[in-house]
Amino acid sequence: MSLDIRACNAAQLPMDLLLEADPHLPYVQAYLADGHCYLAERDGVVVGVYVLQARSHATLELMNIAVDPSCQAQGIGTQLLQHALYSAKQLGATRLEVATGSFGHQLTFYQRAGLRVYAVEPDYFLQHYPEPLFEQGLQHKDRLRLAIDLN
Ligand SMILES: CC(C)(COP(=O)(O)OP(=O)(O)OC[C@H]1O[C@@H](n2cnc3c(N)ncnc32)[C@H](O)[C@@H]1OP(=O)(O)O)[C@@H](O)C(=O)NCCC(=O)NCCS
């Protein structure tokens, strides 16, 4: 079963999937408005999404990446992330950034692809999200910013 990853309109991205990565709807709607949107289809069914947004003329940020829960841990996320690196280069960026929680498999996922931590935002999730975010029984408080040089 091959995966078809392609650029699309924001309206084509399933909101429930976007909210898997970022549970605060207003944030998601804000970056969908001017983001570069991509989806992954397998057998005609959307199984993954990602969104890039410009931070400066040479830097793009991966604002959202998500794989349908029933299809996770099958390598789709890794293919999406590699595609995001490729797309960012195609869009003229020399740096890709991403922000994520300070623990969990997402952090390993990004680091395995070569992204490195360059900043810590203490209390970010406490200050910017209306609902507490828990994973593996632990509350997300601090946010890490990671980046990779695309040259
Ligand atoms: C992060 C995410 C996109 C990874 O997608 P995926 O298709 O599961 O990723 P892959 O199959 O390529 O797996 C990458 C690694 O993560 C591991 N992994 C994936 N899901 C996992 C989970 N729920 N718990 C623990 N490890 C997990 C895989 O086992 C794999 O590790 P391995 O190479 O050592 O086997 C996916 O888990 C997801 O959509 N999560 C919810 C949304 C989210 O958190 N997005 C990121 C926001 S910062």
The ligand as an SDF file (V2000), in Angstrom:
LIG
                    3D

 48 50  0  0  0  0  0  0  0  0999 V2000
    4.2960   11.9530   16.1240 C   0  0  0  0  0  0  0  0  0  0  0  0
    3.6110   11.1660   15.0000 C   0  0  0  0  0  0  0  0  0  0  0  0
    3.3140   12.1210   13.8380 C   0  0  0  0  0  0  0  0  0  0  0  0
    4.5420   10.0650   14.5170 C   0  0  0  0  0  0  0  0  0  0  0  0
    3.8840    9.4040   13.4380 O   0  0  0  0  0  0  0  0  0  0  0  0
    4.0150    7.8230   13.2590 P   0  0  0  0  0  0  0  0  0  0  0  0
    3.4450    7.4760   11.9330 O   0  0  0  0  0  0  0  0  0  0  0  0
    3.4850    7.1340   14.4310 O   0  0  0  0  0  0  0  0  0  0  0  0
    5.6080    7.7170   13.2250 O   0  0  0  0  0  0  0  0  0  0  0  0
    6.4860    6.4880   12.7680 P   0  0  0  0  0  0  0  0  0  0  0  0
    5.6600    5.2670   12.5410 O   0  0  0  0  0  0  0  0  0  0  0  0
    7.3250    6.9560   11.6380 O   0  0  0  0  0  0  0  0  0  0  0  0
    7.3070    6.2210   14.0750 O   0  0  0  0  0  0  0  0  0  0  0  0
    8.3410    7.0210   14.5120 C   0  0  0  0  0  0  0  0  0  0  0  0
    8.7970    6.4580   15.8440 C   0  0  0  0  0  0  0  0  0  0  0  0
    7.8870    6.8820   16.8680 O   0  0  0  0  0  0  0  0  0  0  0  0
    7.3950    5.7480   17.5700 C   0  0  0  0  0  0  0  0  0  0  0  0
    6.0160    5.9910   17.9380 N   0  0  0  0  0  0  0  0  0  0  0  0
    5.0200    6.3490   17.1200 C   0  0  0  0  0  0  0  0  0  0  0  0
    3.8840    6.4970   17.8320 N   0  0  0  0  0  0  0  0  0  0  0  0
    4.2000    6.1990   19.1230 C   0  0  0  0  0  0  0  0  0  0  0  0
    3.4720    6.1930   20.3390 C   0  0  0  0  0  0  0  0  0  0  0  0
    2.1620    6.5100   20.3680 N   0  0  0  0  0  0  0  0  0  0  0  0
    4.1230    5.8840   21.4820 N   0  0  0  0  0  0  0  0  0  0  0  0
    5.4300    5.5830   21.4560 C   0  0  0  0  0  0  0  0  0  0  0  0
    6.1750    5.5860   20.3300 N   0  0  0  0  0  0  0  0  0  0  0  0
    5.5650    5.8810   19.1840 C   0  0  0  0  0  0  0  0  0  0  0  0
    7.5200    4.6200   16.5780 C   0  0  0  0  0  0  0  0  0  0  0  0
    7.5440    3.3750   17.2390 O   0  0  0  0  0  0  0  0  0  0  0  0
    8.8080    4.9400   15.8920 C   0  0  0  0  0  0  0  0  0  0  0  0
    9.8960    4.5250   16.6360 O   0  0  0  0  0  0  0  0  0  0  0  0
   10.8690    3.3680   16.0810 P   0  0  0  0  0  0  0  0  0  0  0  0
   11.4020    3.8950   14.7780 O   0  0  0  0  0  0  0  0  0  0  0  0
   11.8930    3.2330   17.1490 O   0  0  0  0  0  0  0  0  0  0  0  0
    9.9850    2.1950   15.8990 O   0  0  0  0  0  0  0  0  0  0  0  0
    2.3300   10.4650   15.5030 C   0  0  0  0  0  0  0  0  0  0  0  0
    2.6380    9.7330   16.6700 O   0  0  0  0  0  0  0  0  0  0  0  0
    1.1770   11.4100   15.7990 C   0  0  0  0  0  0  0  0  0  0  0  0
    0.4310   11.7960   14.9060 O   0  0  0  0  0  0  0  0  0  0  0  0
    0.9950   11.7620   17.0800 N   0  0  0  0  0  0  0  0  0  0  0  0
   -0.1190   12.6520   17.4850 C   0  0  0  0  0  0  0  0  0  0  0  0
    0.1180   14.0500   16.9830 C   0  0  0  0  0  0  0  0  0  0  0  0
    1.4190   14.6220   17.5010 C   0  0  0  0  0  0  0  0  0  0  0  0
    1.7610   14.4440   18.6450 O   0  0  0  0  0  0  0  0  0  0  0  0
    2.1210   15.3430   16.5870 N   0  0  0  0  0  0  0  0  0  0  0  0
    3.3580   16.0070   16.9380 C   0  0  0  0  0  0  0  0  0  0  0  0
    3.0980   17.2280   17.7250 C   0  0  0  0  0  0  0  0  0  0  0  0
    4.5860   17.9320   18.3540 S   0  0  0  0  0  0  0  0  0  0  0  0
  1  2  1  0
  2  3  1  0
  2  4  1  0
  2 36  1  0
  4  5  1  0
  5  6  1  0
  6  7  2  0
  6  8  1  0
  6  9  1  0
  9 10  1  0
 10 11  2  0
 10 12  1  0
 10 13  1  0
 13 14  1  0
 14 15  1  0
 15 16  1  0
 15 30  1  0
 16 17  1  0
 17 18  1  0
 17 28  1  0
 18 19  1  0
 18 27  1  0
 19 20  2  0
 20 21  1  0
 21 22  1  0
 21 27  2  0
 22 23  1  0
 22 24  2  0
 24 25  1  0
 25 26  2  0
 26 27  1  0
 28 29  1  0
 28 30  1  0
 30 31  1  0
 31 32  1  0
 32 33  2  0
 32 34  1  0
 32 35  1  0
 36 37  1  0
 36 38  1  0
 38 39  2  0
 38 40  1  0
 40 41  1  0
 41 42  1  0
 42 43  1  0
 43 44  2  0
 43 45  1  0
 45 46  1  0
 46 47  1  0
 47 48  1  0
M  END
$$$$
